[in-house]
């Protein structure tokens, strides 16, 4: 079974991903892949430099994320241009990794995709787990973790699809408002119900 794991900022998706990894499930991590595809010397990095200029490459030949971020931050067209370069490469690598795990004999692969709904990647998976938390807990965690003001935290939360919308598209929801033990208990319950082994 291919399980999609998603959530919103500061809901604890990474925590659940770590728990699954510790239980022996292979993880295809979209965030990690989006960093891998722009490593120095990669075709994707070359395409980004062609599209946005050499100043988006740092002195070590890597991607200058801050520079690129400042270019696309308020520019919808530039953001779409970047996505048109990045998304196909990330998706291709995600599929390659998933197939590779299946070939190695794993029965279940976890696809950790933060923007699963926003990027409309539901067809990539058979079941979806959404890691959820109340907006006030999201806000507190974000403020503590990223040293943000309440307003900054709210802006980041509001820039994403509401977690309530994601819950509607889920096959299972983990409410990560409580202790880690409680989160893991919910996870174990879902895995047992779906009869999925690594």
JOWO-V549103 format. One record per backbone hydrogen bond with DSSP energy under -1.0 kcal/mol. CO is the residue of the C=O (numbers start at 0). NH is the residue of the N-H. If there is no record, write none. Layout:
co:CO nh:NH
co:CO nh:NH
This chain:
co:0 nh:108
co:1 nh:125
co:1 nh:126
co:2 nh:110
co:3 nh:128
co:4 nh:112
co:5 nh:130
co:7 nh:10
co:11 nh:15
co:12 nh:16
co:13 nh:17
co:14 nh:18
co:15 nh:19
co:16 nh:20
co:17 nh:21
co:18 nh:22
co:19 nh:24
co:20 nh:23
co:25 nh:109
co:27 nh:111
co:28 nh:32
co:29 nh:33
co:30 nh:34
co:31 nh:35
co:32 nh:36
co:35 nh:38
co:38 nh:41
co:41 nh:45
co:42 nh:46
co:43 nh:47
co:44 nh:48
co:45 nh:49
co:46 nh:50
co:47 nh:51
co:48 nh:52
co:52 nh:55
co:53 nh:56
co:55 nh:63
co:57 nh:60
co:61 nh:57
co:62 nh:64
co:63 nh:67
co:64 nh:68
co:65 nh:69
co:66 nh:70
co:67 nh:71
co:68 nh:72
co:71 nh:74
co:74 nh:78
co:75 nh:79
co:76 nh:80
co:77 nh:81
co:78 nh:82
co:79 nh:83
co:81 nh:85
co:82 nh:86
co:85 nh:89
co:86 nh:90
co:87 nh:91
co:88 nh:92
co:89 nh:93
co:90 nh:94
co:91 nh:95
co:92 nh:96
co:93 nh:97
co:94 nh:98
co:95 nh:99
co:96 nh:100
co:97 nh:101
co:98 nh:102
co:99 nh:103
co:100 nh:105
co:101 nh:104
co:108 nh:2
co:109 nh:27
co:110 nh:4
co:110 nh:112
co:111 nh:29
co:112 nh:115
co:114 nh:118
co:115 nh:120
co:116 nh:119
co:120 nh:123
co:121 nh:124
co:126 nh:3
co:127 nh:170
co:127 nh:171
co:128 nh:5
co:129 nh:173
co:131 nh:175
co:133 nh:137
co:134 nh:138
co:135 nh:139
co:136 nh:140
co:137 nh:141
co:138 nh:142
co:139 nh:143
co:140 nh:144
co:141 nh:145
co:148 nh:152
co:149 nh:153
co:150 nh:154
co:151 nh:155
co:152 nh:156
co:153 nh:157
co:156 nh:159
co:161 nh:165
co:162 nh:166
co:163 nh:167
co:166 nh:169
co:171 nh:129
co:173 nh:131
co:178 nh:182
co:179 nh:183
co:180 nh:184
co:181 nh:185
co:182 nh:186
co:183 nh:187
co:184 nh:188
co:185 nh:189
co:186 nh:190
co:187 nh:191
co:188 nh:192
co:189 nh:193
co:190 nh:195
